[in-house]
Amino acid sequence: MNSDSPKPDRKAQIDTLLLKLPGASARKINGLDAYFVSDKMFACISGEGVALRLPAATVTELRFSKDNTVAFQPGGMTSSREWIQINRAEAAEYAKDLELFQASLDFVRTSRSR
């Protein structure tokens, strides 16, 4: 199992949370378990965390205000300024971030494709 592969029970818990969001779907992309809205990725499981796409200003604010966030670097590669990763020891704790996941889904749904 590579470092980007989540534990099966962890993925199931995250699926339960994120797939409740209106319009969310899941599939694998480039080895990552990813979550989509309108065929655009808004979140994915990476290593010990979940990455999500938000406006760059929000990402910057979160990096300074939450100690459990890191830059999203899938496979060691730096991603865009619109991505951040939230690390939580227990998958059930991501329920605390539901508002951020909803904001990510809304942001991606209304953003223009690149």
VMD Tcl script that draws the C-alpha trace (Angstrom):
set ca {
  {0.00 0.00 0.00}
  {1.52 3.37 -0.96}
  {1.50 6.38 1.37}
  {-1.44 7.98 -0.48}
  {-3.70 4.94 0.03}
  {-6.11 5.34 2.96}
  {-7.00 2.53 5.36}
  {-10.26 0.94 4.13}
  {-12.26 1.81 7.27}
  {-10.94 5.38 7.20}
  {-12.06 5.77 3.57}
  {-15.51 4.37 4.41}
  {-15.93 6.91 7.22}
  {-14.88 9.79 4.96}
  {-17.16 8.47 2.18}
  {-20.08 8.48 4.61}
  {-19.44 12.11 5.49}
  {-18.65 13.57 2.05}
  {-21.14 11.60 -0.03}
  {-23.98 13.09 2.05}
  {-23.20 16.49 0.49}
  {-25.68 17.32 -2.29}
  {-24.25 16.44 -5.71}
  {-21.09 14.73 -4.39}
  {-19.77 11.56 -6.00}
  {-16.60 9.52 -5.55}
  {-14.09 7.83 -7.82}
  {-10.36 7.10 -8.02}
  {-8.11 9.45 -9.97}
  {-4.32 9.15 -10.26}
  {-4.34 6.68 -7.36}
  {-6.24 9.02 -5.03}
  {-9.73 8.47 -3.66}
  {-11.40 11.65 -4.87}
  {-14.73 13.42 -4.45}
  {-16.41 15.32 -7.25}
  {-19.23 17.74 -7.93}
  {-20.29 18.57 -11.49}
  {-17.44 16.30 -12.67}
  {-14.83 18.52 -10.92}
  {-12.77 17.36 -7.93}
  {-13.42 19.22 -4.68}
  {-11.65 16.90 -2.20}
  {-9.48 13.80 -2.02}
  {-7.89 11.52 0.53}
  {-4.12 11.85 0.60}
  {-1.88 10.13 3.12}
  {-3.11 10.91 6.63}
  {-5.40 13.72 5.54}
  {-8.11 15.00 3.29}
  {-7.31 17.74 0.79}
  {-9.92 20.21 -0.37}
  {-10.13 23.05 -2.84}
  {-11.09 26.50 -1.58}
  {-10.42 30.10 -2.61}
  {-6.71 30.92 -2.20}
  {-7.47 33.56 0.47}
  {-9.39 30.99 2.52}
  {-6.53 28.50 2.19}
  {-4.06 31.11 3.44}
  {-6.31 31.96 6.39}
  {-6.71 28.29 7.32}
  {-2.95 27.68 7.18}
  {-2.46 30.38 9.82}
  {-5.53 29.62 11.96}
  {-5.56 25.80 12.14}
  {-2.60 23.78 13.34}
  {-3.77 20.58 11.61}
  {-3.46 21.93 8.05}
  {-0.59 21.50 5.61}
  {0.05 22.29 1.98}
  {-1.49 19.63 -0.26}
  {1.36 17.80 -1.98}
  {0.08 14.69 -3.76}
  {2.99 12.38 -4.50}
  {5.35 15.04 -3.14}
  {4.38 17.53 -5.85}
  {3.24 21.03 -4.88}
  {-0.34 21.77 -5.86}
  {-2.08 25.07 -6.53}
  {-2.74 27.74 -3.89}
  {-6.39 26.68 -3.89}
  {-5.68 23.35 -2.19}
  {-5.11 22.60 1.49}
  {-4.88 19.34 3.43}
  {-6.50 18.80 6.80}
  {-4.91 16.04 8.89}
  {-6.92 14.31 11.59}
  {-5.89 11.22 13.56}
  {-9.42 9.79 13.45}
  {-11.58 9.93 10.33}
  {-14.69 10.58 12.44}
  {-13.17 13.94 13.43}
  {-13.67 15.24 9.87}
  {-17.28 15.85 10.85}
  {-15.89 18.97 12.57}
  {-14.84 20.20 9.11}
  {-18.18 19.62 7.39}
  {-18.69 23.37 6.86}
  {-15.33 23.55 5.04}
  {-16.19 20.55 2.87}
  {-19.51 22.16 1.95}
  {-17.69 25.43 1.15}
  {-15.26 23.48 -1.05}
  {-18.08 21.75 -2.91}
  {-19.86 25.09 -3.44}
  {-16.63 26.79 -4.58}
  {-15.83 24.05 -7.10}
  {-19.42 23.82 -8.34}
  {-19.47 27.55 -9.17}
  {-15.88 27.93 -10.39}
  {-14.93 27.95 -14.04}
  {-13.05 24.92 -15.34}
  {-9.39 25.44 -15.97}
}
mol new
graphics top color blue
foreach p $ca { graphics top sphere $p radius 0.5 }
foreach p [lrange $ca 0 end-1] q [lrange $ca 1 end] { graphics top cylinder $p $q radius 0.2 }
display resetview
